[in-house]
């Protein structure tokens, strides 16, 4: 093997878990990976099982825990779960849609030890957001929830899923996040799973995504908000390309967490736990890596063949497997799986052409 490509396996420390505590939801968003509805859904973990999972996690590591759904606040015991995790020393955060947050709930969120919530704003206006969420009043409900969170002293970030229907609104959504007093704005490039499979006509061409990610990079010097691109791993290639053009070194001091993180984290430093206890690389990549009701999380994280294959970047196929940026990008494994049936396949939304032609021939991808 070309020595330049040796040693590409990741050390696989679990740093973050997205935990789908329920699949029930009071909205019906057009992009929902879970196709969530009000429920109830059979097989959801009981309170006892949830607390036992927290004990399991604490015995293994100290990852950030994202309580998500569905709508996590649909669980009556959500504050008990959050408080238990806090007491065990975990950093607990939550991803509600905001519409169920009132004055009392905001106070209970804070008292349970939740450090930050993320609320999705997918349109800069009531009309566009409500159309996206498919429930009238969702926009005002989210803004109302944000105001209650602010009064309770609860830090919040704004998340935005990008499609062709709202891509032109991104500057206005970012401005709204600033005006609302958000700590961060995270954009998510859509992954066509769940209801999002029905959004084929709203997908954005690869070239447009590239332009959008360059625009997002440009906002770094224009806002005090922390900006993060999620499910857009090629942003971390763009970040390094742009920094090189500008004569800058990528350091924590200059680029914050973007300097020390990677594009696709699924199975590398991040995993998803479903409402039925199934462990997956991420919520969009529904590959069964184990069941926390049958095995410990440590056993699953350490021994899953899927996780192990994701951590060896030499396993990647197509141009992702030969790309000089694959250690910092990696391509979206969920989109690769959806488009090619191969979770180690090529990222379909990336325009970049790798330069390591010698390695292309080495891997036998093309014949001379």
Buried (B, 14 or more C-beta within 10 A) or exposed (E): EEEEBEEBBBEBEBBBBBBBBBBBBBBBBBBBBBBBBEBEBEEBBEBEEBBBBBEBBBEBBBBBBBBBBBBBBBBEBBBBBBBBBBEBEBBBBBBBBBBBBEEEBBBBBBEBBBBBBBBBBBBBEBEBBBBBBEBEEBBBBBBBBBBBBBEBEBBBBBBBBBBBBBBEBBEBBBEBBBEBEBBBBBBBBBBBBBBBEEBEEBBBEBEBBBBBBEEBBEBBEEEEBBBBBBBBBBBBBBBBBBBEEEEEEBEEEEBBEBBEBBBBBBBBBBBBBBBBBBBBBBBBBBBEBBBBEEBBBBBBBEEBEBBBEBBEBBBBBBBBBBBBBBBBBBBBBBBBBBBBEEBBBBBBBBEBEBEBEEBBEEBEEEEE
